[in-house]
Amino acid sequence: LGLAGGVRGRIRFDPTDPGATSSYVEVPVSAIHFVNPAMTRVAQGSEWFDAERHPVVRFEIRSAAVRSASQDGRHRLALNGEFECRGVKRPLAIEVEAHYLSGRLGERVKGKTGDLLVLRGAFSVRRSEFGMKEDPGFLLVADEVEVRFAVVGMAAR
């Protein structure tokens, strides 16, 4: 089990036209941690993420399509974009739930007014497609790994 912090990027979301969503999101490899500290060192090392040469993992949306929408600001979106890891770029499709919370920024950040956008989803990637060292027999880590995410974006007014 691993966790990532330090997520940064820019998301453009229009609640009246969620299909026009665009963004890029980056995660510093140095902010990817595992429960086992030795696994964190291995993952950030040259045989896996190679943090020294490739300090960020990045996803950039190329297109978005609305799968469903509700009156309470919840949207199911199909995002198509480019995922980059270790300098290797691959197309990636992600289904996400976007929850637009108009005027609710003050609930998260005291003294601020604005909106929140919560994105939740999951996707799978094959480590071998990005040049990561194989784990023979996949005894510790499978080639295909699932990434689950929840990202909160803020727009101050």
Solvent accessible surface area in square Angstrom, and as a share of the most:
residue,aa,sasa,rsa
1,L,167,0.83
2,G,32,0.30
3,L,128,0.64
4,A,56,0.43
5,G,35,0.34
6,G,53,0.51
7,V,64,0.37
8,R,120,0.44
9,G,43,0.42
10,R,138,0.50
11,I,44,0.22
12,R,147,0.54
13,F,34,0.14
14,D,62,0.32
15,P,52,0.33
16,T,122,0.71
17,D,72,0.37
18,P,14,0.09
19,G,27,0.26
20,A,60,0.47
21,T,7,0.04
22,S,44,0.29
23,S,15,0.10
24,Y,74,0.28
25,V,30,0.17
26,E,27,0.12
27,V,27,0.15
28,P,21,0.13
29,V,1,0.01
30,S,76,0.49
31,A,20,0.15
32,I,20,0.10
33,H,95,0.42
34,F,50,0.21
35,V,119,0.68
36,N,85,0.43
37,P,91,0.58
38,A,45,0.35
39,M,39,0.17
40,T,14,0.08
41,R,162,0.59
42,V,74,0.43
43,A,0,0.00
44,Q,40,0.18
45,G,26,0.25
46,S,79,0.51
47,E,92,0.41
48,W,24,0.08
49,F,33,0.14
50,D,8,0.04
51,A,22,0.17
52,E,167,0.75
53,R,174,0.63
54,H,41,0.18
55,P,82,0.52
56,V,41,0.23
57,V,17,0.10
58,R,63,0.23
59,F,24,0.10
60,E,51,0.23
61,I,14,0.07
62,R,141,0.52
63,S,57,0.37
64,A,18,0.14
65,A,44,0.34
66,V,64,0.37
67,R,147,0.54
68,S,56,0.36
69,A,67,0.52
70,S,53,0.34
71,Q,191,0.85
72,D,85,0.44
73,G,14,0.13
74,R,101,0.37
75,H,13,0.06
76,R,97,0.35
77,L,1,0.00
78,A,8,0.06
79,L,8,0.04
80,N,70,0.36
81,G,7,0.07
82,E,49,0.22
83,F,18,0.07
84,E,45,0.20
85,C,4,0.02
86,R,44,0.16
87,G,44,0.42
88,V,44,0.25
89,K,110,0.47
90,R,93,0.34
91,P,120,0.76
92,L,26,0.13
93,A,72,0.56
94,I,9,0.05
95,E,79,0.36
96,V,2,0.01
97,E,41,0.19
98,A,0,0.00
99,H,24,0.11
100,Y,43,0.16
101,L,25,0.12
102,S,68,0.44
103,G,46,0.45
104,R,102,0.37
105,L,4,0.02
106,G,32,0.31
107,E,126,0.57
108,R,144,0.53
109,V,48,0.28
110,K,189,0.80
111,G,85,0.82
112,K,106,0.45
113,T,95,0.55
114,G,1,0.01
115,D,18,0.09
116,L,14,0.07
117,L,14,0.07
118,V,15,0.09
119,L,15,0.07
120,R,115,0.42
121,G,19,0.18
122,A,42,0.32
123,F,29,0.12
124,S,51,0.33
125,V,23,0.13
126,R,108,0.39
127,R,11,0.04
128,S,51,0.33
129,E,77,0.35
130,F,5,0.02
131,G,48,0.46
132,M,17,0.08
133,K,105,0.44
134,E,110,0.49
135,D,23,0.12
136,P,110,0.69
137,G,63,0.60
138,F,97,0.40
139,L,154,0.77
140,L,153,0.76
141,V,30,0.17
142,A,49,0.38
143,D,20,0.10
144,E,82,0.37
145,V,43,0.24
146,E,101,0.45
147,V,55,0.32
148,R,191,0.70
149,F,51,0.21
150,A,71,0.55
151,V,30,0.17
152,V,47,0.27
153,G,21,0.20
154,M,111,0.50
155,A,57,0.44
156,A,73,0.57
157,R,181,0.66
